[in-house]
Amino acid sequence: MKVVAFNGSARKNGNTAILVETALRVLQEEGIETEHVQLAGMHLKGCAACYRCLKDKGRCHQEDDGLNAFIEKMTSAQGVILASPVYFADVTANMKALMERAGMVSRAAGDLLRRKVGAAVVAVRRGGAVHTFDSLNHFFSIGQMITVGSIYWNLGRGLQPGDVKNDEEGIRTMQVLGENLAWVLKQLHGPSAPSD
């Protein structure tokens, strides 16, 4: 089993990364392989609405920014975490581009993400966290994915890089999120898991 996490923050190894790594550590302790993809420094393009993905099943025709490799990572994993800091009460531009294109390619190819496990993670300074959380969860919902939560909405508070470590509830929320993700994945993909 594998979980791939996509971190939409413009800051590499910032608060969003700390939250993601907290959840991933728990998954690793549960014997689940993980990968953390940080989108910092990348310039992903949004969907061009060309609908060529309807012909090129499983691929976006925009080949020059590496997003097709991310779609492949999503489709080969059993679990997907989408993480973003709050930018003007929503996800970052890179995360939005990833969601648009991965979502469209998945749907065009017969719902590639169907019944995969998804979890949203949000880093917030003050406001806009719930809207950002909703945006991420809408991606999972339209993709027919199984969404996992925690003891609170999956968010942590902090402004400067590292501040989120001081949010005890946020860190605990990420730990429980990792536990819940591991439990669901084992129910779905363990030795006695139901078949499709």
HELIX and SHEET records of a PDB file:
HELIX    1   1 ASN A   15  GLU A   29  1                                  15    
HELIX    2   2 ARG A   52  LEU A   54  5                                   3    
HELIX    3   3 LEU A   67  SER A   76  1                                  10    
HELIX    4   4 ALA A   93  ALA A  108  1                                  16    
HELIX    5   5 ALA A  129  ILE A  142  1                                  14    
HELIX    6   6 ASP A  163  ASN A  166  5                                   4    
HELIX    7   7 GLU A  168  HIS A  189  1                                  22    
SHEET    1   A 5 GLU A  33  GLN A  38  0                                        
SHEET    2   A 5 LYS A   2  ASN A   7  1                                        
SHEET    3   A 5 GLY A  79  PRO A  85  1                                        
SHEET    4   A 5 VAL A 117  VAL A 124  1                                        
SHEET    5   A 5 ILE A 146  THR A 147  1                                        
SHEET    1   B 5 GLU A  33  GLN A  38  0                                        
SHEET    2   B 5 LYS A   2  ASN A   7  1                                        
SHEET    3   B 5 GLY A  79  PRO A  85  1                                        
SHEET    4   B 5 VAL A 117  VAL A 124  1                                        
SHEET    5   B 5 LEU A 155  ARG A 157  1                                        
END                                                                             
